[in-house]
Amino acid sequence: MTIFEEELNNLKVSKSENDTEYYNKAQLLTAFKDWQPQQALPVVPECVGNFLSGKSIFKIANCNVPDDVISWVQEQTYYVDLEKIISHLISLKITGYEVEKPQLFYLKHIDMSKSDAHLNWYLAKGTDNVLIHQGIKKGKLPKLKCILKLTQQEIDSMQTGSYEQIEVEE
């Protein structure tokens, strides 16, 4: 028996519907007999979330679906027919979804940080979008906006041999 069922069975019951402290158990059982806990919303990548957000169902059904969105739906459903893919996207729009939040990392330069007694050196963006290193006091996490927050995919596309990945905490 679930906790919900136990609590329902332990409710104070009265035949009178006017008594606000008591409940008509038969009515409650009828109302909640098919009750199921809410299922978690499906998680979609950012490209799918961007495509679905702000669009009506009509627009989703009648606009060009980006290739990356089609690829993701095909990986999830094995659909190849565009109509079924669009139908799946519409069902996501109707029932709801959560956009996946990718894990972000700071890149701390290992050698520079070891040689400095007071500062750890993180990859940052300087003026004119030039990559620089920004010193942060040892034992502290970066809070400056110029310190880069990168996804694993972005890091993998770079040559980051002398950097340590530090998870960004929200």
N, C-alpha and C positions, 0 to 999 in steps of 0.2 A: 504494500500500500504506500502511495506517495505521501509526502508531507502535506500536499494540498488536500488529498482525500482524508487524511487524518484530521486536519483542521476543520474540514467541512463536516465530518462526522461528529466532532466535538462542539459544534455550534449550539447555542441556546436556541431551542425551538418552541414555537407557539403556534397553535391553530389560528389564533387571531392575527389578522394582517395589520391591525391598527397599532399594535404594540411595537414601538420603534426599536426597543432593545432586543427584541427577538426576531427571528426570521422564519419564514415558512419554508421548512426544509424541502418539501416536495417541489416548490417552485425553484429553489436554488439547484436542486439536483437536476431538474429538467433543463434549466438554463446552462448548466455547466457539464452536462453529460458527455458532450463531444469536445470539451475544452482540451486544448493542447498547448503546451508552452510555445511561445513564438520562436520560430526557427531563425538562426543567424542569417543575416543578409549575405548574398554572395559577394565576394571580393573581386573587383575588376582592376586591371592595370590603369595607369593614368591616361593612356591614349584612349581607352574605352570610356572612361569617366568624362574626359574632355569632349568626346564625340557626343555622348548622350546628354550632357548637361546643357540646359537652356534650349533644347530642341523639343518640339511637340512630337507626338507619335506620328502625325501626318508627315512631318519633315523627315523623321528618321526613315519612314517607309519610302520616301520619294527623293532622297538626296543620294549622292555618291558616297558610299561607305569607304573610308580609307583602307588601304591594304593591310596596315598593321592591326586594325580592328578586325578585319575579316580573318586574318591569320590567327588571332587570339581566339575568336569564336570557333574556328575550325579545330584548334587544339583542344578546346573544352568539350565540343559536341560531336566532332567528326562530321559535321555537315559540310557539304560542298555546294549545295544548291543555294544561290543567293537569297531566294525567297525565305528559306528556312533560317538562314543567318540573320536576315532582317527581322523575322518573327522572334528569334531568340533575343535580339537587341530590344525589341519592343516589350517583350515580357520582362526584361531587366528594368526597363524604364517604368513599367507599371508596378511591379512588385517591390522595387527598390534595390539598391546595391550600395556597397561601400568601396571607395577608391583606395587601392593599396598604397600605403605610405612606404616608400623605399627606405631602407636603413641608410643613414648618412654617416660619413666618416670625416674626421679631420686628418690631415697628413702631417705628422711630426717628423722633422728631419733628424735622423738618428745621430749622425756624426756631429752636427752643429750643436745639438742639445747635450750630448755627452761632454763636449769640450767647454761648454759654458756652465759655470757653477750656479748661476742664478736664474737663467732663462731656458725655457724650451722653445724651439723654433718651429713654427707652423707655416705651411704653404698658405699664402694669402694673395689677394689681388690688390695691386697698387693703382696709382693713377694711370689713366690710359689703358686699363686692363692688363698691365704688365704683371707677370707672376713675380712675387717677392717672398721673403721670409719675414714673419712678424714674431718678435720675442714676447713670450708670455711667462710670467713668474712661475717657477717650478712649484708643483703642487696645486696649481690653479688650472681650471679648464678655460679654453678660449671663449670669450663673450663678444669680441669685436666682430662687427659685421663684415669686415674685410677678410677674415679668416675663411677660407674655402670650405664648404661642406659638399662632399662628393659622394655619389652613389658607387657601389661596387663596380657597376658596369663602366662608369667613367674612369675609375681607378685602373681597371683592367686594360683600358685602351691607352693608358699612359705607361711610360717606363718609370716605375717608382721603386727602384731597387733599394735606395737608401732612406726610405720613409717607413714610419710605423703608422698603422691605421688605428685611430682612436675613435670609438663610437661616439656619435653625438647623442647626448641625453636630452630628452625634451623637457 
